[in-house]
């Protein structure tokens, strides 16, 4: 058994209404449950950050599928690493929609969350981890 966590970021190719996001989450949660994958998805104004936890082979295959999905672009893997335990053990896919109010409440708030880009996180894995950790107790839907 080789439990791993993979985090990536991307930009949406279309407007993502709450209905779009709910449909996306429903499908992701069903697929993740079948694969024993857990994780979290953050969204802000067309920017996605997602953590996937599970068997290395399963998350790598899922990430390949995600990277080829035409609903988004600029898909960048921030990191993939072995983990001893899951950070999101009870979530087939936790979700938080980041807004100005939630950004302002973050300790050490910086302007990168006003207009996040995949490139910002490319060499800042620790910031990605901190951001996911910050929101893991504040699920949206």
N, C-alpha and C positions, 0 to 999 in steps of 0.2 A: 504494500500500500504506500503510495507516495502522494500525500496531500500537499497541494500547492495553491497559491493565490496569484492570480493574474489581474493586473489593473491596466485599463486602456482609457483613452480619451478620443473623442471624435466630434464632428460638427454635423448637425442635421442638414439634409438637402431640401427640406420642406418645412413649412410651418407645422409645429407640433402642438395641437390643441390638447386640452385635458382628455378629450375622447380618444385622440390618437395615442396618447401616453397610456391611458388605461387599457386600450386594446393591445398595445405592445407589451405591457406588463403581464396581462393575462396569458398571452402566448409564451412569454419568457418563463413565467412561473410554472406553467405546465411542462415545458421542455426541461427546465432545471430540476423539477421534482423527479422526472423520469431518469435523469442522469445523476441524481444525488449531488447537484450543484447548488451552492448557496451563494449569497452575495448581496450587493447593493448597487443601485443606480442613482446617480445624482444628475439633475438636469437644470440648466439655467439658460434661457434665451437661445436655444439651439445648440448648446454645448452639453455634451454627455461625458460623464466619468462613470465607469463601471468597474466593480471588483467582482471577480468570479473565484469561488473556492471549490475545490474538489480534486478528484484524481487528475494527475498531470495530463494524461492522455485525453481525458474528457474535456478539460478546460481548453487545451490546445485545439482540439477539434471544434469546439464551440466558438472559440475566438476566430478561427479560420472562416467559419460560416458568418460570423458577425462582421468581420473585416470585408467580406464580399457582398454585404447587404447594401443595396443601392439607396437606401433611405438616409445614409450618412456618408461622409467623406473625411479625409484627413485622419484616418484611424491610426493612432499611434499607441503601441504597447509601451507603457511606462515602466512596468517591471513584471517579472514572474519569478516567484521564489518559493522554496519549500516552507511549509508552516507546520507547527506541531499541533495546533488546534485552530478551528474556524473562528473568525471574528464575528460572523453572522450565522451562527449555527441553526437558528430557528427560522431563517428567512430564505424562501426559495428565490426571492428577489425583493429586498427592501427598496424603498423609493423615497426620494425627497426632491421636491421642486424648489430650488433655491430662489428666493426673491430678495428684494432690497432689505426688508425687515430682518430676515434670517442672516443676511450677510453682515448687517450692522451689529448683530448680537455676537458675532464671532470674536473671541479674544485675539488680539493682534491683527485685526482686520487690515487687509491690504487691498489696493485697487485692482489686483488681478482678477478678483471675482466680479468686478463690475462688467468686464468684457473678457471672459476667459478664452484662452486659445490652447489648442493641443500643444503647440510648441513650448509654451510656458512650462508645462509639466515634464517635457522630455528629459530634462536632466535634474528634475526636482522630485524624485520619488518620495522623499520624506514629506514634502508639502502635500502630495496626493494622499498619502496615508493619514496625515493629520486632518485633512479635509473630510475624508471618509469617516474617520473616527468622530469628528465634531458632529456630524449629522446622523450617526447611527442610532441615536436615541430620540430622533425627531422624525418619525416616519410621516409621510404626507398621505399617501393612499396605496 
